[in-house]
Amino acid sequence: MIPVNPVILSKKGEILKVLILCTGNSCRSQMAEGFLRYFDRNLHVRSAGTNPSVQVHPKAIQAMAEIGIDIQAGRPEDVDQYLSDEWDYVITVCDNARETCPVFAGKVRQQLHIGFEDPAEATGTEEEVMTVFRRIRDEIRRDFYQFYEAHLKDHK
């Protein structure tokens, strides 16, 4: 089991703010947001897309529910609404968002790329597609936990 930790504060004594970007904000970024919220409920985590989808992908919701993380209340959002905000971290999770990542007018302490294959592009039977969603979910959990441990956990 991955532990849940207490409040993580920025250097100013404020809660750390993390924005996760993807193109559609329907799969990878939603799962990454769900994991960071799970690791620490007091982080200020948002996700957004450069071209947001209409809804969170049902298979992303299902894959996360299988491990006890509920992301069904998530809604794809447009990154434009966050451009003037200050962020400790802005993380792109798909190559397209990385390439089309907008310029942030607000302060961004660090911009990172932690890329993953798009599970929404998986083809095959229902079970084959779910297998891809589970694999990507597990890769996101692994990589974002490593990010959390390295950059957020002990940052007070």
C-alpha positions as semicolon CSV with decimal commas, in nm:
position;residue;x (nm);y (nm);z (nm)
1;M;0,000;0,000;0,000
2;I;0,123;0,348;-0,088
3;P;0,118;0,576;0,219
4;V;-0,083;0,895;0,247
5;N;0,123;1,181;0,389
6;P;0,050;1,506;0,575
7;V;0,033;1,857;0,426
8;I;0,318;1,942;0,190
9;L;0,417;2,310;0,198
10;S;0,604;2,522;-0,054
11;K;0,895;2,742;0,049
12;K;0,648;3,022;0,124
13;G;0,462;2,800;0,367
14;E;0,181;2,747;0,118
15;I;0,049;2,414;-0,004
16;L;0,235;2,295;-0,313
17;K;0,047;2,342;-0,640
18;V;0,076;2,090;-0,923
19;L;-0,085;2,114;-1,267
20;I;-0,088;1,806;-1,490
21;L;-0,135;1,863;-1,864
22;C;-0,245;1,636;-2,142
23;T;-0,419;1,694;-2,471
24;G;-0,772;1,573;-2,389
25;N;-0,754;1,566;-2,008
26;S;-0,961;1,248;-2,014
27;C;-0,722;0,961;-1,926
28;R;-0,356;1,003;-1,826
29;S;-0,377;1,344;-1,662
30;Q;-0,695;1,248;-1,475
31;M;-0,530;0,931;-1,344
32;A;-0,214;1,120;-1,245
33;E;-0,424;1,380;-1,062
34;G;-0,609;1,099;-0,884
35;F;-0,282;0,941;-0,772
36;L;-0,129;1,265;-0,641
37;R;-0,449;1,340;-0,447
38;Y;-0,433;0,987;-0,307
39;F;-0,067;1,021;-0,206
40;D;-0,141;1,349;-0,026
41;R;-0,492;1,487;0,007
42;N;-0,358;1,831;0,092
43;L;-0,170;1,894;-0,230
44;H;-0,335;2,145;-0,463
45;V;-0,356;1,930;-0,777
46;R;-0,537;2,011;-1,098
47;S;-0,531;1,864;-1,445
48;A;-0,619;2,025;-1,775
49;G;-0,595;1,976;-2,148
50;T;-0,479;2,173;-2,447
51;N;-0,787;2,039;-2,632
52;P;-1,014;1,901;-2,356
53;S;-1,250;1,612;-2,417
54;V;-1,617;1,615;-2,325
55;Q;-1,578;1,369;-2,036
56;V;-1,329;1,156;-1,847
57;H;-1,283;0,829;-2,031
58;P;-1,504;0,559;-1,873
59;K;-1,224;0,302;-1,887
60;A;-0,989;0,538;-1,699
61;I;-1,257;0,571;-1,431
62;Q;-1,296;0,192;-1,423
63;A;-0,921;0,124;-1,407
64;M;-0,879;0,364;-1,115
65;A;-1,189;0,231;-0,934
66;E;-1,037;-0,117;-0,947
67;I;-0,764;0,003;-0,710
68;G;-0,993;0,212;-0,491
69;I;-0,938;0,561;-0,638
70;D;-1,251;0,743;-0,752
71;I;-1,201;0,989;-1,040
72;Q;-1,556;0,984;-1,173
73;A;-1,624;1,339;-1,051
74;G;-1,338;1,470;-1,267
75;R;-1,420;1,694;-1,559
76;P;-1,184;1,775;-1,848
77;E;-1,079;2,138;-1,822
78;D;-0,907;2,379;-2,058
79;V;-0,552;2,477;-1,962
80;D;-0,629;2,839;-2,057
81;Q;-0,805;2,893;-1,725
82;Y;-0,481;2,818;-1,538
83;L;-0,229;3,016;-1,747
84;S;-0,204;3,316;-1,514
85;D;-0,187;3,108;-1,193
86;E;0,131;3,030;-1,003
87;W;0,238;2,664;-0,997
88;D;0,516;2,481;-0,821
89;Y;0,509;2,212;-1,093
90;V;0,354;2,187;-1,437
91;I;0,383;1,832;-1,569
92;T;0,298;1,717;-1,920
93;V;0,202;1,351;-1,953
94;C;0,170;1,324;-2,332
95;D;0,403;1,431;-2,607
96;N;0,137;1,638;-2,784
97;A;0,072;1,849;-2,473
98;R;0,448;1,888;-2,431
99;E;0,483;2,015;-2,786
100;T;0,181;2,247;-2,766
101;C;0,224;2,347;-2,402
102;P;0,118;2,710;-2,372
103;V;0,325;2,984;-2,219
104;F;0,225;3,042;-1,860
105;A;0,187;3,407;-1,761
106;G;0,196;3,304;-1,396
107;K;0,504;3,179;-1,215
108;V;0,596;2,816;-1,277
109;R;0,876;2,693;-1,054
110;Q;0,946;2,379;-1,257
111;Q;0,808;2,230;-1,577
112;L;0,852;1,854;-1,626
113;H;0,753;1,588;-1,876
114;I;0,654;1,240;-1,755
115;G;0,513;1,080;-2,070
116;F;0,284;0,782;-2,117
117;E;0,125;0,602;-2,409
118;D;-0,238;0,705;-2,467
119;P;-0,462;0,419;-2,349
120;A;-0,759;0,571;-2,535
121;E;-0,590;0,464;-2,859
122;A;-0,590;0,096;-2,755
123;T;-0,773;-0,143;-2,987
124;G;-0,894;-0,499;-2,956
125;T;-1,146;-0,675;-2,740
126;E;-1,291;-0,512;-2,431
127;E;-1,048;-0,707;-2,212
128;E;-0,748;-0,623;-2,432
129;V;-0,832;-0,252;-2,412
130;M;-0,878;-0,271;-2,034
131;T;-0,541;-0,446;-2,008
132;V;-0,381;-0,141;-2,175
133;F;-0,564;0,098;-1,939
134;R;-0,446;-0,104;-1,638
135;R;-0,086;-0,108;-1,762
136;I;-0,083;0,268;-1,821
137;R;-0,252;0,322;-1,482
138;D;0,022;0,120;-1,313
139;E;0,296;0,307;-1,501
140;I;0,142;0,639;-1,395
141;R;0,123;0,521;-1,034
142;R;0,489;0,411;-1,040
143;D;0,625;0,725;-1,207
144;F;0,414;0,974;-1,014
145;Y;0,498;0,806;-0,686
146;Q;0,868;0,841;-0,776
147;F;0,801;1,208;-0,859
148;Y;0,615;1,251;-0,530
149;E;0,896;1,091;-0,331
150;A;1,167;1,295;-0,505
151;H;0,999;1,637;-0,525
152;L;0,703;1,666;-0,291
153;K;0,716;1,435;0,008
154;D;0,993;1,599;0,208
155;H;0,945;1,952;0,075
156;K;0,839;2,162;0,372
